Amino acid sequence: MDNNTLIPHRKRGMVFLAIAVVMLVLGETLLRQSLSKLAFVLYWLVCLVCTALAIFFAFLDVAGVQRQAREAQRELLEKTIQQIARQKEEKTRRAKPDD
């Protein structure tokens, strides 16, 4: 998995996080007194949903990074095993007397 496949999750997460932060600031400053009770509840519900989506995309990003690390570790292990096998084969060839 490339880093390129993780970028959409990061971008979406950052967008929702930015929206939630802007809503938080606006809700605590400019809109604090002007929202009716229903608008207040809906406003903060939307802010909560944006925060939850940011968290969701962060979890997707973490899962992708973990998968990428496992694949890289597996590739490294396979390459190391192949290299050891190649070295062993070369060593046995050198040890055998050529007839």
ZIGI-V721465 format. One record per residue. N is the residue number from 1. D_LAST is the distance of its C-alpha to the last C-alpha in Angstrom with 2 decimals. Layout:
N,D_LAST + N,D_LAST
This chain:
1,49.42 + 2,50.53 + 3,53.34 + 4,55.13 + 5,55.67 + 6,57.33 + 7,59.74 + 8,62.23 + 9,62.66 + 10,63.24 + 11,65.69 + 12,67.64 + 13,67.75 + 14,68.97 + 15,71.62 + 16,72.98 + 17,72.90 + 18,74.78 + 19,77.33 + 20,77.86 + 21,78.34 + 22,80.79 + 23,82.65 + 24,82.80 + 25,84.26 + 26,86.72 + 27,87.72 + 28,88.46 + 29,90.34 + 30,91.92 + 31,92.07 + 32,92.94 + 33,96.68 + 34,96.76 + 35,94.80 + 36,96.79 + 37,95.65 + 38,93.86 + 39,92.30 + 40,91.25 + 41,89.44 + 42,87.78 + 43,86.79 + 44,85.06 + 45,83.50 + 46,81.89 + 47,80.75 + 48,79.25 + 49,77.43 + 50,75.98 + 51,74.80 + 52,73.26 + 53,71.43 + 54,70.10 + 55,68.80 + 56,67.30 + 57,65.37 + 58,64.24 + 59,62.78 + 60,61.01 + 61,59.59 + 62,58.37 + 63,56.74 + 64,54.98 + 65,53.74 + 66,52.45 + 67,50.65 + 68,49.12 + 69,47.98 + 70,46.40 + 71,44.51 + 72,43.31 + 73,42.23 + 74,40.37 + 75,38.57 + 76,37.65 + 77,36.31 + 78,34.21 + 79,32.79 + 80,32.04 + 81,30.27 + 82,28.18 + 83,27.37 + 84,26.38 + 85,24.13 + 86,22.49 + 87,22.06 + 88,20.61 + 89,18.06 + 90,17.10 + 91,16.99 + 92,14.68 + 93,12.21 + 94,12.50 + 95,12.33 + 96,9.03 + 97,6.25 + 98,3.79 + 99,0.00
